Amino acid sequence: MKAAAFDYTRADTLDQVLELLSHGGDEARIIAGGQSLVAMMAMRLARPEHLIDINHVDALAGINTASDHVAIKACTRQAAAMASSAIKREVPLLAAALPLVGHIQTRNRGTIGGSLAHGDPTAEVLLAAVALGARLSLASIGGTRTLNIAEFSVGAMETAILDEECLTEIQFPKPPSALSIGVAVDEISPRAGDYAIIGAAAELGLAEDGSCGHIRLASSGASPVPVLCGPTMEALTGSRLGDSEIDDAVQLINPLLSPESDVQASAAYRRRVAPGMLARVIKMARDKAEIKRTEGRTS
Ligand SMILES: Cc1cc2nc3c(=O)[nH]c(=O)nc-3n(C[C@H](O)[C@H](O)[C@H](O)COP(=O)(O)OP(=O)(O)OC[C@H]3O[C@@H](n4cnc5c(N)ncnc54)[C@H](O)[C@@H]3O)c2cc1C
């Protein structure tokens, strides 16, 4: 099927984007990489009358590092973020999530901000953003506001972006530099490159004595939006991260889950698999952190 007719404006500045959005109401829509929006338009799941193309707005692309976070402009391509040495070094969890997002071709066009604005509940960028506690900046003609990811991602395919707003930047916190950091992201999906059925992400840091001094965890696929696994994080902070401790602690996410059945998997399957997937990424991240800790002692 082809999309219904629409007007198109290629914006050159952020001011122009905001001006157009302020007059467009709910009929105007930003197009970034088009990797989700164009398919939705072709299937008539979205029918915007006016597309505002932000791909040529210089102020919306780029990656900047600050002392405690890395700021990624919303229209930065997923492929550019994946190739960024700053992201590999400073936000290793996002770097681990990006290869699981679609395919090389979709990452070459798809953007970091587009993935978050689209709001698919198992999007890997969203999973990393929830795990790390990302902050998002939104601009409108009336000014800017910054939301944390829990305020931004309010439901499946639902965000707090207002009709007149453009997502401009996402800030991903860096892990503490004094610890040996390990990260892992894993998922079950029908085929490589597909959206996940169940996913999980872990970033943890080991102190010199081998105890867990930092841990960030999120689980996706068994809730309308990825959940931050706070009770498990609390239970494992300060621990030695033994296998049985991890296996017990991941069960603490059960009250946070509210899975639903769909064509891909039943709610019961999602509930059963989510804690195990979380345990798996914690153990993978722990093993990587342990190698770094040991290397640190011998170098
Ligand atoms: C074959 C295929 C496989 C895929 N597999 C995966 C996968 O495994 N995991 C995954 O996470 N994704 C997957 N995707 C989706 C892909 O990651 C998209 O890139 C992403 O969802 C949307 O980013 P985009 O830049 O293309 O946004 P667009 O499609 O241009 O826009 C998506 C939505 O976000 C809004 N939007 C975009 N930018 C902004 C902004 N700056 N401010 C406000 N609103 C904005 C648009 O108005 C639209 O509503 C897949 C896509 C395809 C085609």
The ligand as an SDF file (V2000), in Angstrom:
LIG
                    3D

 53 58  0  0  0  0  0  0  0  0999 V2000
   13.2530   -3.9470    8.8940 C   0  0  0  0  0  0  0  0  0  0  0  0
   13.3020   -3.1340   10.1560 C   0  0  0  0  0  0  0  0  0  0  0  0
   13.7160   -3.7430   11.3300 C   0  0  0  0  0  0  0  0  0  0  0  0
   13.7730   -3.0020   12.5070 C   0  0  0  0  0  0  0  0  0  0  0  0
   14.2000   -3.6270   13.6440 N   0  0  0  0  0  0  0  0  0  0  0  0
   14.2840   -2.9110   14.7770 C   0  0  0  0  0  0  0  0  0  0  0  0
   14.7800   -3.5040   15.9890 C   0  0  0  0  0  0  0  0  0  0  0  0
   15.1400   -4.6700   16.0480 O   0  0  0  0  0  0  0  0  0  0  0  0
   14.8490   -2.7090   17.0820 N   0  0  0  0  0  0  0  0  0  0  0  0
   14.4700   -1.3930   17.0790 C   0  0  0  0  0  0  0  0  0  0  0  0
   14.5630   -0.7360   18.1110 O   0  0  0  0  0  0  0  0  0  0  0  0
   14.0150   -0.8130   15.9630 N   0  0  0  0  0  0  0  0  0  0  0  0
   13.9180   -1.5360   14.8250 C   0  0  0  0  0  0  0  0  0  0  0  0
   13.4380   -0.9100   13.6870 N   0  0  0  0  0  0  0  0  0  0  0  0
   13.0020    0.5010   13.7570 C   0  0  0  0  0  0  0  0  0  0  0  0
   14.1840    1.4550   13.6040 C   0  0  0  0  0  0  0  0  0  0  0  0
   15.0210    1.3470   14.7100 O   0  0  0  0  0  0  0  0  0  0  0  0
   13.7660    2.9180   13.4670 C   0  0  0  0  0  0  0  0  0  0  0  0
   14.9180    3.5470   13.0780 O   0  0  0  0  0  0  0  0  0  0  0  0
   13.2750    3.6690   14.6750 C   0  0  0  0  0  0  0  0  0  0  0  0
   12.1920    3.0480   15.2590 O   0  0  0  0  0  0  0  0  0  0  0  0
   12.7530    5.0510   14.2850 C   0  0  0  0  0  0  0  0  0  0  0  0
   13.7870    5.9370   14.0170 O   0  0  0  0  0  0  0  0  0  0  0  0
   13.7070    6.8830   12.7380 P   0  0  0  0  0  0  0  0  0  0  0  0
   14.7860    7.8830   12.8810 O   0  0  0  0  0  0  0  0  0  0  0  0
   13.6800    6.0640   11.5210 O   0  0  0  0  0  0  0  0  0  0  0  0
   12.3100    7.6440   13.0030 O   0  0  0  0  0  0  0  0  0  0  0  0
   11.0820    7.9160   12.0400 P   0  0  0  0  0  0  0  0  0  0  0  0
   10.5820    6.6470   11.4390 O   0  0  0  0  0  0  0  0  0  0  0  0
   11.4100    9.0310   11.1160 O   0  0  0  0  0  0  0  0  0  0  0  0
   10.0350    8.4510   13.1150 O   0  0  0  0  0  0  0  0  0  0  0  0
    9.4620    7.5850   14.0710 C   0  0  0  0  0  0  0  0  0  0  0  0
    8.5260    8.4090   14.9810 C   0  0  0  0  0  0  0  0  0  0  0  0
    9.2960    9.2830   15.8070 O   0  0  0  0  0  0  0  0  0  0  0  0
    8.9260   10.6580   15.5770 C   0  0  0  0  0  0  0  0  0  0  0  0
   10.1700   11.4250   15.6620 N   0  0  0  0  0  0  0  0  0  0  0  0
   11.3480   11.1340   15.0600 C   0  0  0  0  0  0  0  0  0  0  0  0
   12.2960   12.0070   15.4460 N   0  0  0  0  0  0  0  0  0  0  0  0
   11.7060   12.8710   16.3030 C   0  0  0  0  0  0  0  0  0  0  0  0
   12.1660   13.9910   17.0580 C   0  0  0  0  0  0  0  0  0  0  0  0
   13.4550   14.3910   17.0070 N   0  0  0  0  0  0  0  0  0  0  0  0
   11.2850   14.6480   17.8360 N   0  0  0  0  0  0  0  0  0  0  0  0
    9.9810   14.2390   17.9170 C   0  0  0  0  0  0  0  0  0  0  0  0
    9.5010   13.1790   17.2470 N   0  0  0  0  0  0  0  0  0  0  0  0
   10.3460   12.5010   16.4440 C   0  0  0  0  0  0  0  0  0  0  0  0
    8.2640   10.6690   14.2120 C   0  0  0  0  0  0  0  0  0  0  0  0
    7.3480   11.7500   14.0890 O   0  0  0  0  0  0  0  0  0  0  0  0
    7.5670    9.3210   14.2100 C   0  0  0  0  0  0  0  0  0  0  0  0
    6.3710    9.4080   14.9470 O   0  0  0  0  0  0  0  0  0  0  0  0
   13.3790   -1.6260   12.5180 C   0  0  0  0  0  0  0  0  0  0  0  0
   12.9680   -1.0110   11.3130 C   0  0  0  0  0  0  0  0  0  0  0  0
   12.9170   -1.7560   10.1590 C   0  0  0  0  0  0  0  0  0  0  0  0
   12.4710   -1.0870    8.8920 C   0  0  0  0  0  0  0  0  0  0  0  0
  1  2  1  0
  2  3  1  0
  2 52  2  0
  3  4  2  0
  4  5  1  0
  4 50  1  0
  5  6  2  0
  6  7  1  0
  6 13  1  0
  7  8  2  0
  7  9  1  0
  9 10  1  0
 10 11  2  0
 10 12  1  0
 12 13  2  0
 13 14  1  0
 14 15  1  0
 14 50  1  0
 15 16  1  0
 16 17  1  0
 16 18  1  0
 18 19  1  0
 18 20  1  0
 20 21  1  0
 20 22  1  0
 22 23  1  0
 23 24  1  0
 24 25  2  0
 24 26  1  0
 24 27  1  0
 27 28  1  0
 28 29  2  0
 28 30  1  0
 28 31  1  0
 31 32  1  0
 32 33  1  0
 33 34  1  0
 33 48  1  0
 34 35  1  0
 35 36  1  0
 35 46  1  0
 36 37  1  0
 36 45  1  0
 37 38  2  0
 38 39  1  0
 39 40  1  0
 39 45  2  0
 40 41  1  0
 40 42  2  0
 42 43  1  0
 43 44  2  0
 44 45  1  0
 46 47  1  0
 46 48  1  0
 48 49  1  0
 50 51  2  0
 51 52  1  0
 52 53  1  0
M  END
$$$$
